[in-house]
Amino acid sequence: MLVSLLMGFACGVPLLLTISVLQAWMKDVGVDIKVIGLFSLVGLPYTLKFLWAPIMDRFTLPFLGRRRGWILLFQLLLVLAIAALGITNPSANPVLVACAAFLVTFFSASQDIVVDAYRREDLSDLELGLGSSLYVNGYRIGMLLAGSGGLIMADHLSFRSVYLILAAAMLVGVVTTYSCREPEHSYGTPSTFKDAVIGPFTDYFSRRGALLLLAFVLFYKIGDQMASAMTMPFYLELGFTKTEIGTVVKLFGFWATIGGGLLGGILMLRLGLYRSLWGFGILQAVSTAGFVLLAQVGPDLSLLAAVIAFENLSGGMGTAAFVAYMASLTNKKFTATQYALLTSLMGVPRVLASAPTGFIVAAWGWSSFFILCTLIALPGLLLLHWVRSESL
C-alpha cells in the first residue's frame, strides 16, 4: 500500500509541470491566451500511450524485473526532461518549450503505463479499491508539490529553479522503485510481440458492450477536465496572486482532495462501485458550476476556498471510484496495454477537448465556459445506466 502511495506521488509530480505551472510561466511572460490553450496538445502522449504499451507487456529489461525495470528507466528520463524544460524560454522560443514539454509528457505517460500495471498485478482484488485510493492520494500529493509548491516558489525564485527542484523530487520515485518487490506473473505473459499487440485488444473487444464501456470512460470526467484545463488563467485574470492561488487553490484544496479520496474509498465499500460512480459523478458536475459563481463575484478568497474545497472533494471521490473501475476491467496478462487504453481515453478530455478552451473563453467569457463544462458532463452520467448492466 505504501508503494502505491509513493508511486502515485512520482506519477503526480510531472503532470502540472506541463499544465498549470507552465501556464503561469507563459502568462507571466506575456504569451497569448490562445497559445496557452493550444499548449494542451503537448499532453497527447497521455491519450495515445496504449500505442506503445505493448512493448512493456512483451519485453523485460535486463534489470529489476518486468515492471520495475521499465519504471526506473522512465523515472530517470523524466528527471532529465523536467530539468530540460526548466532551462527553456517561453517568450523567446515557444516551439522549443513545446518540444521539451512533450518529452516530459511522453516519459510521464510511459511511467504511468507501467505503474498502473504494477499496481494491478501487485494488489489482490480485495486490496484494489484501497490501493487505488492511496495511489490517487499520492498522485495528488505530487500534484500539490508541483502545483502549490511550484507556484509559491515562483513568487520567490525563477521558474528555471522551480523546475530543477521538482526534477530532483522525482528521486523519491526512483528510490521507491529500486526498493519495492516485483509482482508475481503466474497468470502468464505474451509469448510474442504480435500477441502483446493484438491479444489485449482481442481480449477486451470480445466482451459484451466493450464500445459502450469505452464511451463511458471517455465521457465520465470530460466536464471536470475541460474546466481544470483553464482554471489557472481564470484565477490570474480574476486578480488572485500566485501565492494566493498556491496557498488556497492548491494547498487548501489538497486536503479536500485527500479527504475525498479516502471518503470515496470508504463509501465504495458501503455503496458499491455503481452507486459510487453515479453519486460522485453528480457531485463533480455540480462542483464545476461553482466556478460560474466565482466568475460573477470576483476575487473573493473565502468564496475561492469554498469552491475549491467542494470541487476537490468531489473530484477526489470521483477519481478514486473511476480508477478502481478501470483497473477492474483489465486482464492481468495484458495489464499494461489494456489499462493504458482505458486511461488514454480518460486523458482525451484533458488534451484534445481542452485544446480549444482558450478560444471558447475568448469568444464566450468565463461564466458561459464553465456552464458548458457543467452540461457536458451529463452524457457520462447517462451512460452509467447501460454500463451497469454490462460490467458492474
C-alpha atoms as a printed R data frame, in Angstrom:
    type eleno elety resid chain resno       x       y       z
1   ATOM     1    CA   MET     A     1   0.000   0.000   0.000
2   ATOM     2    CA   LEU     A     2   2.859   2.379   0.805
3   ATOM     3    CA   VAL     A     3   4.347   1.632  -2.623
4   ATOM     4    CA   SER     A     4   1.017   2.626  -4.229
5   ATOM     5    CA   LEU     A     5   1.144   5.955  -2.371
6   ATOM     6    CA   LEU     A     6   4.773   6.733  -3.268
7   ATOM     7    CA   MET     A     7   4.436   5.651  -6.897
8   ATOM     8    CA   GLY     A     8   1.325   7.800  -7.119
9   ATOM     9    CA   PHE     A     9   3.460  10.709  -5.928
10  ATOM    10    CA   ALA     A    10   6.057  10.041  -8.649
11  ATOM    11    CA   CYS     A    11   3.310   9.972 -11.291
12  ATOM    12    CA   GLY     A    12   1.644  13.134  -9.974
13  ATOM    13    CA   VAL     A    13   4.684  15.441  -9.974
14  ATOM    14    CA   PRO     A    14   5.157  15.738 -13.778
15  ATOM    15    CA   LEU     A    15   1.511  16.365 -14.708
16  ATOM    16    CA   LEU     A    16   1.085  20.002 -13.638
17  ATOM    17    CA   LEU     A    17   4.564  20.940 -14.853
18  ATOM    18    CA   THR     A    18   3.171  20.948 -18.395
19  ATOM    19    CA   ILE     A    19  -0.241  22.351 -17.419
20  ATOM    20    CA   SER     A    20  -0.857  24.909 -14.646
21  ATOM    21    CA   VAL     A    21   2.769  25.711 -13.736
22  ATOM    22    CA   LEU     A    22   3.718  26.106 -17.384
23  ATOM    23    CA   GLN     A    23   0.552  28.158 -17.963
24  ATOM    24    CA   ALA     A    24   1.514  30.503 -15.113
25  ATOM    25    CA   TRP     A    25   5.020  30.848 -16.560
26  ATOM    26    CA   MET     A    26   3.675  31.656 -20.031
27  ATOM    27    CA   LYS     A    27   1.109  34.088 -18.591
28  ATOM    28    CA   ASP     A    28   3.909  35.826 -16.680
29  ATOM    29    CA   VAL     A    29   5.971  36.411 -19.821
30  ATOM    30    CA   GLY     A    30   3.007  37.583 -21.909
31  ATOM    31    CA   VAL     A    31   2.185  34.568 -24.077
32  ATOM    32    CA   ASP     A    32  -1.249  34.909 -25.746
33  ATOM    33    CA   ILE     A    33  -4.156  33.082 -24.045
34  ATOM    34    CA   LYS     A    34  -4.951  31.211 -27.282
35  ATOM    35    CA   VAL     A    35  -1.414  29.846 -27.436
36  ATOM    36    CA   ILE     A    36  -1.664  28.813 -23.774
37  ATOM    37    CA   GLY     A    37  -4.813  26.857 -24.598
38  ATOM    38    CA   LEU     A    38  -3.144  25.153 -27.570
39  ATOM    39    CA   PHE     A    39  -0.316  24.000 -25.306
40  ATOM    40    CA   SER     A    40  -2.748  21.379 -24.007
41  ATOM    41    CA   LEU     A    41  -1.764  19.424 -27.126
42  ATOM    42    CA   VAL     A    42   1.652  18.594 -25.642
43  ATOM    43    CA   GLY     A    43  -0.290  16.177 -23.458
44  ATOM    44    CA   LEU     A    44  -1.120  13.950 -26.437
45  ATOM    45    CA   PRO     A    45   1.057  11.089 -25.102
46  ATOM    46    CA   TYR     A    46  -1.434  10.690 -22.245
47  ATOM    47    CA   THR     A    47  -4.148   9.894 -24.802
48  ATOM    48    CA   LEU     A    48  -2.023   7.733 -27.123
49  ATOM    49    CA   LYS     A    49   0.039   5.724 -24.640
50  ATOM    50    CA   PHE     A    50  -1.790   2.494 -25.473
51  ATOM    51    CA   LEU     A    51   0.104   2.535 -28.795
52  ATOM    52    CA   TRP     A    52   3.465   1.730 -27.179
53  ATOM    53    CA   ALA     A    53   2.171  -0.030 -24.036
54  ATOM    54    CA   PRO     A    54   2.517  -3.494 -25.696
55  ATOM    55    CA   ILE     A    55   6.296  -3.027 -25.639
56  ATOM    56    CA   MET     A    56   6.183  -3.023 -21.823
57  ATOM    57    CA   ASP     A    57   3.909  -6.072 -21.763
58  ATOM    58    CA   ARG     A    58   6.122  -8.079 -24.110
59  ATOM    59    CA   PHE     A    59   9.713  -7.152 -23.235
60  ATOM    60    CA   THR     A    60  11.602  -7.200 -19.941
61  ATOM    61    CA   LEU     A    61  14.669  -5.024 -19.379
62  ATOM    62    CA   PRO     A    62  17.787  -6.774 -18.016
63  ATOM    63    CA   PHE     A    63  17.460  -5.244 -14.554
64  ATOM    64    CA   LEU     A    64  14.903  -5.134 -11.693
65  ATOM    65    CA   GLY     A    65  12.295  -7.331 -13.419
66  ATOM    66    CA   ARG     A    66   9.426  -6.980 -15.897
67  ATOM    67    CA   ARG     A    67   7.755  -3.932 -14.330
68  ATOM    68    CA   ARG     A    68  10.334  -2.224 -12.100
69  ATOM    69    CA   GLY     A    69  12.992  -2.048 -14.847
70  ATOM    70    CA   TRP     A    70  10.734  -0.006 -17.136
71  ATOM    71    CA   ILE     A    71   9.527   2.202 -14.264
72  ATOM    72    CA   LEU     A    72  13.086   3.073 -13.227
73  ATOM    73    CA   LEU     A    73  14.111   3.874 -16.817
74  ATOM    74    CA   PHE     A    74  11.236   6.299 -17.350
75  ATOM    75    CA   GLN     A    75  11.743   7.954 -13.958
76  ATOM    76    CA   LEU     A    76  15.382   8.719 -14.769
77  ATOM    77    CA   LEU     A    77  14.413  10.089 -18.190
78  ATOM    78    CA   LEU     A    78  11.770  12.249 -16.517
79  ATOM    79    CA   VAL     A    79  14.360  13.835 -14.237
80  ATOM    80    CA   LEU     A    80  16.345  14.886 -17.308
81  ATOM    81    CA   ALA     A    81  13.291  16.063 -19.297
82  ATOM    82    CA   ILE     A    82  11.880  18.202 -16.459
83  ATOM    83    CA   ALA     A    83  15.272  19.849 -15.973
84  ATOM    84    CA   ALA     A    84  15.492  20.487 -19.738
85  ATOM    85    CA   LEU     A    85  12.038  22.137 -19.732
86  ATOM    86    CA   GLY     A    86  13.179  24.427 -16.930
87  ATOM    87    CA   ILE     A    87  16.034  25.915 -18.967
88  ATOM    88    CA   THR     A    88  13.820  26.889 -21.932
89  ATOM    89    CA   ASN     A    89  12.297  30.342 -22.512
90  ATOM    90    CA   PRO     A    90   8.530  30.503 -23.319
91  ATOM    91    CA   SER     A    91   8.649  34.063 -24.675
92  ATOM    92    CA   ALA     A    92  11.737  33.612 -26.852
93  ATOM    93    CA   ASN     A    93  11.197  30.135 -28.265
94  ATOM    94    CA   PRO     A    94   7.756  28.591 -27.601
95  ATOM    95    CA   VAL     A    95   8.459  25.785 -30.095
96  ATOM    96    CA   LEU     A    96  11.441  24.589 -28.041
97  ATOM    97    CA   VAL     A    97   9.302  24.835 -24.904
98  ATOM    98    CA   ALA     A    98   6.642  22.700 -26.585
99  ATOM    99    CA   CYS     A    99   9.245  20.068 -27.561
100 ATOM   100    CA   ALA     A   100  10.637  19.877 -24.019
101 ATOM   101    CA   ALA     A   101   7.128  19.746 -22.551
102 ATOM   102    CA   PHE     A   102   6.250  16.955 -24.990
103 ATOM   103    CA   LEU     A   103   9.199  14.889 -23.759
104 ATOM   104    CA   VAL     A   104   8.013  15.358 -20.172
105 ATOM   105    CA   THR     A   105   4.512  14.166 -21.044
106 ATOM   106    CA   PHE     A   106   5.817  11.244 -23.113
107 ATOM   107    CA   PHE     A   107   8.043   9.905 -20.330
108 ATOM   108    CA   SER     A   108   5.358  10.670 -17.740
109 ATOM   109    CA   ALA     A   109   2.712   8.779 -19.736
110 ATOM   110    CA   SER     A   110   5.140   5.874 -20.163
111 ATOM   111    CA   GLN     A   111   5.787   5.798 -16.420
112 ATOM   112    CA   ASP     A   112   2.020   5.777 -15.831
113 ATOM   113    CA   ILE     A   113   1.628   2.738 -18.109
114 ATOM   114    CA   VAL     A   114   3.970   0.578 -16.075
115 ATOM   115    CA   VAL     A   115   2.997   1.915 -12.632
116 ATOM   116    CA   ASP     A   116  -0.685   1.187 -13.367
117 ATOM   117    CA   ALA     A   117   0.246  -2.335 -14.488
118 ATOM   118    CA   TYR     A   118   2.437  -2.824 -11.405
119 ATOM   119    CA   ARG     A   119  -0.365  -1.752  -9.043
120 ATOM   120    CA   ARG     A   120  -2.950  -4.004 -10.714
121 ATOM   121    CA   GLU     A   121  -0.595  -7.006 -10.609
122 ATOM   122    CA   ASP     A   122   0.770  -6.428  -7.106
123 ATOM   123    CA   LEU     A   123  -2.584  -5.945  -5.341
124 ATOM   124    CA   SER     A   124  -5.324  -8.518  -4.906
125 ATOM   125    CA   ASP     A   125  -8.878  -7.724  -5.999
126 ATOM   126    CA   LEU     A   126  -9.835  -7.022  -2.383
127 ATOM   127    CA   GLU     A   127  -6.924  -4.587  -1.988
128 ATOM   128    CA   LEU     A   128  -7.544  -2.816  -5.293
129 ATOM   129    CA   GLY     A   129 -10.074  -0.243  -4.047
130 ATOM   130    CA   LEU     A   130  -7.954   0.953  -1.114
131 ATOM   131    CA   GLY     A   131  -4.758   0.711  -3.166
132 ATOM   132    CA   SER     A   132  -6.308   2.838  -5.906
133 ATOM   133    CA   SER     A   133  -7.415   5.384  -3.303
134 ATOM   134    CA   LEU     A   134  -3.879   5.602  -1.862
135 ATOM   135    CA   TYR     A   135  -2.420   5.857  -5.374
136 ATOM   136    CA   VAL     A   136  -4.778   8.745  -6.170
137 ATOM   137    CA   ASN     A   137  -3.853  10.465  -2.902
138 ATOM   138    CA   GLY     A   138  -0.143  10.010  -3.627
139 ATOM   139    CA   TYR     A   139  -0.777  11.404  -7.093
140 ATOM   140    CA   ARG     A   140  -2.446  14.429  -5.534
141 ATOM   141    CA   ILE     A   141   0.480  14.941  -3.151
142 ATOM   142    CA   GLY     A   142   2.785  15.020  -6.173
143 ATOM   143    CA   MET     A   143   0.459  17.479  -7.887
144 ATOM   144    CA   LEU     A   144   0.424  19.586  -4.707
145 ATOM   145    CA   LEU     A   145   4.199  19.771  -4.657
146 ATOM   146    CA   ALA     A   146   4.373  20.697  -8.340
147 ATOM   147    CA   GLY     A   147   1.310  22.942  -8.371
148 ATOM   148    CA   SER     A   148   1.141  24.675  -4.999
149 ATOM   149    CA   GLY     A   149   4.836  24.386  -4.225
150 ATOM   150    CA   GLY     A   150   5.831  25.370  -7.734
151 ATOM   151    CA   LEU     A   151   3.640  28.473  -7.790
152 ATOM   152    CA   ILE     A   152   4.661  29.632  -4.322
153 ATOM   153    CA   MET     A   153   8.332  29.114  -5.149
154 ATOM   154    CA   ALA     A   154   7.831  31.005  -8.434
155 ATOM   155    CA   ASP     A   155   6.994  34.146  -6.447
156 ATOM   156    CA   HIS     A   156  10.467  33.976  -4.859
157 ATOM   157    CA   LEU     A   157  12.604  32.026  -7.342
158 ATOM   158    CA   SER     A   158  12.923  31.836 -11.113
159 ATOM   159    CA   PHE     A   159  10.828  29.255 -12.930
160 ATOM   160    CA   ARG     A   160  14.105  27.629 -14.000
161 ATOM   161    CA   SER     A   161  14.986  26.984 -10.361
162 ATOM   162    CA   VAL     A   162  11.465  25.695  -9.681
163 ATOM   163    CA   TYR     A   163  11.711  23.109 -12.452
164 ATOM   164    CA   LEU     A   164  15.160  21.958 -11.325
165 ATOM   165    CA   ILE     A   165  13.915  21.479  -7.755
166 ATOM   166    CA   LEU     A   166  10.902  19.490  -8.950
167 ATOM   167    CA   ALA     A   167  13.113  17.370 -11.216
168 ATOM   168    CA   ALA     A   168  15.051  16.389  -8.083
169 ATOM   169    CA   ALA     A   169  11.762  15.498  -6.323
170 ATOM   170    CA   MET     A   170  11.353  12.624  -8.804
171 ATOM   171    CA   LEU     A   171  14.151  10.820  -6.951
172 ATOM   172    CA   VAL     A   172  11.508   9.730  -4.426
173 ATOM   173    CA   GLY     A   173  10.076   7.522  -7.157
174 ATOM   174    CA   VAL     A   174  13.497   6.224  -8.118
175 ATOM   175    CA   VAL     A   175  14.216   5.075  -4.547
176 ATOM   176    CA   THR     A   176  10.750   3.512  -4.234
177 ATOM   177    CA   THR     A   177  11.121   1.574  -7.490
178 ATOM   178    CA   TYR     A   178  14.539   0.261  -6.522
179 ATOM   179    CA   SER     A   179  13.342  -0.827  -3.058
180 ATOM   180    CA   CYS     A   180   9.955  -2.438  -3.792
181 ATOM   181    CA   ARG     A   181   9.225  -6.029  -4.837
182 ATOM   182    CA   GLU     A   182   8.487  -7.274  -8.329
183 ATOM   183    CA   PRO     A   183   4.921  -8.684  -8.754
184 ATOM   184    CA   GLU     A   184   4.451 -12.364  -9.478
185 ATOM   185    CA   HIS     A   185   3.477 -13.215 -13.054
186 ATOM   186    CA   SER     A   186   1.761 -16.582 -12.596
187 ATOM   187    CA   TYR     A   187  -1.063 -15.541 -14.972
188 ATOM   188    CA   GLY     A   188   1.318 -15.618 -17.938
189 ATOM   189    CA   THR     A   189   2.814 -13.061 -20.307
190 ATOM   190    CA   PRO     A   190   2.537 -12.539 -24.066
191 ATOM   191    CA   SER     A   191   4.811 -15.029 -25.828
192 ATOM   192    CA   THR     A   192   5.312 -12.927 -28.982
193 ATOM   193    CA   PHE     A   193   5.189  -9.247 -29.844
194 ATOM   194    CA   LYS     A   194   2.153  -9.951 -32.046
195 ATOM   195    CA   ASP     A   195   0.405 -11.483 -29.047
196 ATOM   196    CA   ALA     A   196   1.320  -8.411 -26.973
197 ATOM   197    CA   VAL     A   197  -0.120  -6.046 -29.604
198 ATOM   198    CA   ILE     A   198  -3.192  -7.955 -30.803
199 ATOM   199    CA   GLY     A   199  -4.031 -10.018 -27.706
200 ATOM   200    CA   PRO     A   200  -5.086  -7.168 -25.369
201 ATOM   201    CA   PHE     A   201  -7.490  -5.696 -27.918
202 ATOM   202    CA   THR     A   202  -8.900  -9.083 -28.974
203 ATOM   203    CA   ASP     A   203  -9.456  -9.963 -25.328
204 ATOM   204    CA   TYR     A   204 -11.075  -6.626 -24.494
205 ATOM   205    CA   PHE     A   205 -13.292  -6.214 -27.560
206 ATOM   206    CA   SER     A   206 -14.584  -9.786 -27.280
207 ATOM   207    CA   ARG     A   207 -16.527  -8.623 -24.224
208 ATOM   208    CA   ARG     A   208 -20.192  -7.680 -24.480
209 ATOM   209    CA   GLY     A   209 -20.644  -3.896 -24.504
210 ATOM   210    CA   ALA     A   210 -16.924  -3.158 -24.989
211 ATOM   211    CA   LEU     A   211 -17.527   0.029 -27.015
212 ATOM   212    CA   LEU     A   212 -20.107   1.256 -24.528
213 ATOM   213    CA   LEU     A   213 -17.616   0.860 -21.706
214 ATOM   214    CA   LEU     A   214 -15.034   2.869 -23.667
215 ATOM   215    CA   ALA     A   215 -17.586   5.629 -24.282
216 ATOM   216    CA   PHE     A   216 -18.266   5.822 -20.553
217 ATOM   217    CA   VAL     A   217 -14.548   6.084 -19.774
218 ATOM   218    CA   LEU     A   218 -14.260   8.884 -22.341
219 ATOM   219    CA   PHE     A   219 -17.160  10.988 -21.063
220 ATOM   220    CA   TYR     A   220 -17.291  10.397 -17.300
221 ATOM   221    CA   LYS     A   221 -14.819  13.167 -16.363
222 ATOM   222    CA   ILE     A   222 -14.837  15.289 -19.529
223 ATOM   223    CA   GLY     A   223 -16.527  18.343 -17.978
224 ATOM   224    CA   ASP     A   224 -14.291  18.312 -14.910
225 ATOM   225    CA   GLN     A   225 -11.126  18.022 -17.001
226 ATOM   226    CA   MET     A   226 -12.096  20.731 -19.517
227 ATOM   227    CA   ALA     A   227 -12.727  23.148 -16.654
228 ATOM   228    CA   SER     A   228  -9.441  22.247 -14.953
229 ATOM   229    CA   ALA     A   229  -7.508  22.989 -18.144
230 ATOM   230    CA   MET     A   230  -8.235  26.721 -17.858
231 ATOM   231    CA   THR     A   231  -8.527  27.351 -14.132
232 ATOM   232    CA   MET     A   232  -5.024  28.794 -13.775
233 ATOM   233    CA   PRO     A   233  -5.536  31.637 -16.318
234 ATOM   234    CA   PHE     A   234  -9.012  32.110 -14.789
235 ATOM   235    CA   TYR     A   235  -7.653  32.677 -11.274
236 ATOM   236    CA   LEU     A   236  -4.929  35.026 -12.518
237 ATOM   237    CA   GLU     A   237  -7.351  37.029 -14.663
238 ATOM   238    CA   LEU     A   238  -9.719  37.439 -11.708
239 ATOM   239    CA   GLY     A   239  -6.869  39.120  -9.844
240 ATOM   240    CA   PHE     A   240  -5.569  36.475  -7.439
241 ATOM   241    CA   THR     A   241  -1.803  36.454  -6.875
242 ATOM   242    CA   LYS     A   242   0.263  33.334  -7.485
243 ATOM   243    CA   THR     A   243   0.842  32.985  -3.740
244 ATOM   244    CA   GLU     A   244  -2.912  33.168  -3.079
245 ATOM   245    CA   ILE     A   245  -3.507  30.581  -5.777
246 ATOM   246    CA   GLY     A   246  -0.736  28.332  -4.461
247 ATOM   247    CA   THR     A   247  -1.990  28.604  -0.894
248 ATOM   248    CA   VAL     A   248  -5.771  28.446  -1.357
249 ATOM   249    CA   VAL     A   249  -6.286  26.595  -4.620
250 ATOM   250    CA   LYS     A   250  -3.526  24.043  -4.261
251 ATOM   251    CA   LEU     A   251  -2.682  23.747  -0.558
252 ATOM   252    CA   PHE     A   252  -6.202  24.224   0.860
253 ATOM   253    CA   GLY     A   253  -7.745  22.216  -1.933
254 ATOM   254    CA   PHE     A   254  -5.217  19.450  -1.412
255 ATOM   255    CA   TRP     A   255  -6.687  18.437   1.933
256 ATOM   256    CA   ALA     A   256 -10.150  18.375   0.401
257 ATOM   257    CA   THR     A   257  -8.835  16.069  -2.332
258 ATOM   258    CA   ILE     A   258  -7.137  13.751   0.150
259 ATOM   259    CA   GLY     A   259 -10.331  13.658   2.186
260 ATOM   260    CA   GLY     A   260 -12.332  12.994  -0.973
261 ATOM   261    CA   GLY     A   261 -10.084  10.103  -1.984
262 ATOM   262    CA   LEU     A   262 -10.271   8.467   1.440
263 ATOM   263    CA   LEU     A   263 -14.010   9.128   1.787
264 ATOM   264    CA   GLY     A   264 -14.550   7.741  -1.705
265 ATOM   265    CA   GLY     A   265 -12.651   4.556  -0.826
266 ATOM   266    CA   ILE     A   266 -14.731   4.054   2.324
267 ATOM   267    CA   LEU     A   267 -18.042   4.808   0.606
268 ATOM   268    CA   MET     A   268 -17.232   2.374  -2.216
269 ATOM   269    CA   LEU     A   269 -17.107  -0.419   0.367
270 ATOM   270    CA   ARG     A   270 -20.622   0.500   1.544
271 ATOM   271    CA   LEU     A   271 -22.299   1.695  -1.649
272 ATOM   272    CA   GLY     A   272 -20.660  -0.481  -4.281
273 ATOM   273    CA   LEU     A   273 -18.953   0.724  -7.425
274 ATOM   274    CA   TYR     A   274 -22.046   1.631  -9.482
275 ATOM   275    CA   ARG     A   275 -23.755   3.822  -6.905
276 ATOM   276    CA   SER     A   276 -20.426   5.446  -6.055
277 ATOM   277    CA   LEU     A   277 -19.745   6.345  -9.692
278 ATOM   278    CA   TRP     A   278 -23.234   7.801 -10.029
279 ATOM   279    CA   GLY     A   279 -23.212   9.853  -6.822
280 ATOM   280    CA   PHE     A   280 -19.625  11.077  -7.198
281 ATOM   281    CA   GLY     A   281 -20.266  11.998 -10.853
282 ATOM   282    CA   ILE     A   282 -23.204  14.207  -9.901
283 ATOM   283    CA   LEU     A   283 -21.097  15.956  -7.272
284 ATOM   284    CA   GLN     A   284 -18.327  16.560  -9.860
285 ATOM   285    CA   ALA     A   285 -20.777  18.258 -12.240
286 ATOM   286    CA   VAL     A   286 -22.272  20.438  -9.502
287 ATOM   287    CA   SER     A   287 -18.829  21.475  -8.265
288 ATOM   288    CA   THR     A   288 -17.858  22.708 -11.754
289 ATOM   289    CA   ALA     A   289 -20.854  25.042 -11.643
290 ATOM   290    CA   GLY     A   290 -19.271  26.715  -8.609
291 ATOM   291    CA   PHE     A   291 -16.761  28.409 -10.907
292 ATOM   292    CA   VAL     A   292 -19.645  30.269 -12.547
293 ATOM   293    CA   LEU     A   293 -20.445  31.868  -9.186
294 ATOM   294    CA   LEU     A   294 -16.789  32.770  -8.647
295 ATOM   295    CA   ALA     A   295 -16.643  34.385 -12.090
296 ATOM   296    CA   GLN     A   296 -19.611  36.594 -11.159
297 ATOM   297    CA   VAL     A   297 -18.411  37.569  -7.666
298 ATOM   298    CA   GLY     A   298 -14.728  38.158  -8.476
299 ATOM   299    CA   PRO     A   299 -11.548  37.727  -6.392
300 ATOM   300    CA   ASP     A   300 -13.083  36.747  -3.048
301 ATOM   301    CA   LEU     A   301 -10.707  34.454  -1.128
302 ATOM   302    CA   SER     A   302 -13.433  32.942   1.072
303 ATOM   303    CA   LEU     A   303 -15.568  32.010  -1.920
304 ATOM   304    CA   LEU     A   304 -12.489  30.694  -3.727
305 ATOM   305    CA   ALA     A   305 -11.715  28.435  -0.766
306 ATOM   306    CA   ALA     A   306 -15.309  27.142  -0.650
307 ATOM   307    CA   VAL     A   307 -15.494  26.465  -4.386
308 ATOM   308    CA   ILE     A   308 -12.117  24.747  -4.432
309 ATOM   309    CA   ALA     A   309 -12.881  22.644  -1.348
310 ATOM   310    CA   PHE     A   310 -16.089  21.329  -2.905
311 ATOM   311    CA   GLU     A   311 -14.514  20.791  -6.332
312 ATOM   312    CA   ASN     A   312 -11.504  18.921  -4.961
313 ATOM   313    CA   LEU     A   313 -13.555  16.846  -2.503
314 ATOM   314    CA   SER     A   314 -15.907  15.631  -5.230
315 ATOM   315    CA   GLY     A   315 -13.028  15.235  -7.699
316 ATOM   316    CA   GLY     A   316 -11.089  13.065  -5.240
317 ATOM   317    CA   MET     A   317 -14.122  10.855  -4.672
318 ATOM   318    CA   GLY     A   318 -14.874  10.529  -8.382
319 ATOM   319    CA   THR     A   319 -11.284   9.777  -9.357
320 ATOM   320    CA   ALA     A   320 -10.893   7.052  -6.718
321 ATOM   321    CA   ALA     A   321 -14.007   5.262  -7.975
322 ATOM   322    CA   PHE     A   322 -13.080   5.781 -11.622
323 ATOM   323    CA   VAL     A   323  -9.532   4.419 -11.227
324 ATOM   324    CA   ALA     A   324 -10.807   1.348  -9.344
325 ATOM   325    CA   TYR     A   325 -13.415   0.761 -12.066
326 ATOM   326    CA   MET     A   326 -10.872   0.887 -14.891
327 ATOM   327    CA   ALA     A   327  -8.486  -1.467 -13.083
328 ATOM   328    CA   SER     A   328 -11.309  -3.968 -12.603
329 ATOM   329    CA   LEU     A   329 -11.773  -4.174 -16.384
330 ATOM   330    CA   THR     A   330  -8.240  -5.382 -17.166
331 ATOM   331    CA   ASN     A   331  -6.918  -8.883 -17.829
332 ATOM   332    CA   LYS     A   332  -3.689  -9.351 -15.846
333 ATOM   333    CA   LYS     A   333  -1.962 -10.967 -18.820
334 ATOM   334    CA   PHE     A   334  -2.252  -7.682 -20.726
335 ATOM   335    CA   THR     A   335  -2.445  -5.225 -17.828
336 ATOM   336    CA   ALA     A   336  -0.177  -2.523 -19.254
337 ATOM   337    CA   THR     A   337  -1.869  -2.314 -22.651
338 ATOM   338    CA   GLN     A   338  -5.487  -2.624 -21.535
339 ATOM   339    CA   TYR     A   339  -5.086  -0.171 -18.646
340 ATOM   340    CA   ALA     A   340  -3.215   2.203 -20.947
341 ATOM   341    CA   LEU     A   341  -6.082   2.049 -23.439
342 ATOM   342    CA   LEU     A   342  -8.603   2.966 -20.753
343 ATOM   343    CA   THR     A   343  -6.517   5.719 -19.162
344 ATOM   344    CA   SER     A   344  -5.687   7.077 -22.627
345 ATOM   345    CA   LEU     A   345  -9.381   7.638 -23.201
346 ATOM   346    CA   MET     A   346  -9.609   9.192 -19.739
347 ATOM   347    CA   GLY     A   347  -6.893  11.635 -20.851
348 ATOM   348    CA   VAL     A   348  -8.617  12.660 -24.106
349 ATOM   349    CA   PRO     A   349 -10.660  15.476 -22.489
350 ATOM   350    CA   ARG     A   350  -7.540  16.836 -20.775
351 ATOM   351    CA   VAL     A   351  -5.744  17.116 -24.125
352 ATOM   352    CA   LEU     A   352  -7.975  17.183 -27.202
353 ATOM   353    CA   ALA     A   353 -11.153  18.580 -25.648
354 ATOM   354    CA   SER     A   354  -9.106  21.109 -23.667
355 ATOM   355    CA   ALA     A   355  -7.170  22.438 -26.665
356 ATOM   356    CA   PRO     A   356  -9.945  24.816 -27.879
357 ATOM   357    CA   THR     A   357 -10.857  26.011 -24.374
358 ATOM   358    CA   GLY     A   358  -8.857  29.229 -24.790
359 ATOM   359    CA   PHE     A   359 -10.864  30.085 -27.920
360 ATOM   360    CA   ILE     A   360 -14.146  29.311 -26.110
361 ATOM   361    CA   VAL     A   361 -13.215  31.599 -23.222
362 ATOM   362    CA   ALA     A   362 -12.142  34.360 -25.608
363 ATOM   363    CA   ALA     A   363 -15.441  34.123 -27.502
364 ATOM   364    CA   TRP     A   364 -17.946  33.395 -24.708
365 ATOM   365    CA   GLY     A   365 -16.381  34.566 -21.455
366 ATOM   366    CA   TRP     A   366 -15.648  32.645 -18.276
367 ATOM   367    CA   SER     A   367 -19.216  32.141 -16.998
368 ATOM   368    CA   SER     A   368 -20.502  30.606 -20.243
369 ATOM   369    CA   PHE     A   369 -17.406  28.420 -20.478
370 ATOM   370    CA   PHE     A   370 -17.940  26.882 -17.029
371 ATOM   371    CA   ILE     A   371 -21.666  26.401 -17.717
372 ATOM   372    CA   LEU     A   372 -20.665  24.429 -20.826
373 ATOM   373    CA   CYS     A   373 -18.257  22.321 -18.755
374 ATOM   374    CA   THR     A   374 -21.073  21.539 -16.317
375 ATOM   375    CA   LEU     A   375 -23.531  20.469 -19.028
376 ATOM   376    CA   ILE     A   376 -21.011  18.409 -20.995
377 ATOM   377    CA   ALA     A   377 -20.635  16.068 -18.009
378 ATOM   378    CA   LEU     A   378 -24.218  14.798 -18.436
379 ATOM   379    CA   PRO     A   379 -23.591  12.200 -21.214
380 ATOM   380    CA   GLY     A   380 -21.157  10.307 -18.994
381 ATOM   381    CA   LEU     A   381 -23.714  10.121 -16.204
382 ATOM   382    CA   LEU     A   382 -26.439   8.935 -18.581
383 ATOM   383    CA   LEU     A   383 -24.167   6.149 -19.853
384 ATOM   384    CA   LEU     A   384 -23.939   4.708 -16.336
385 ATOM   385    CA   HIS     A   385 -27.371   3.104 -16.732
386 ATOM   386    CA   TRP     A   386 -26.118   0.904 -19.570
387 ATOM   387    CA   VAL     A   387 -22.610   0.421 -18.144
388 ATOM   388    CA   ARG     A   388 -24.072  -1.166 -15.020
389 ATOM   389    CA   SER     A   389 -25.756  -3.941 -16.982
390 ATOM   390    CA   GLU     A   390 -22.553  -4.698 -18.894
391 ATOM   391    CA   SER     A   391 -19.857  -4.734 -16.234
392 ATOM   392    CA   LEU     A   392 -20.854  -3.779 -12.700
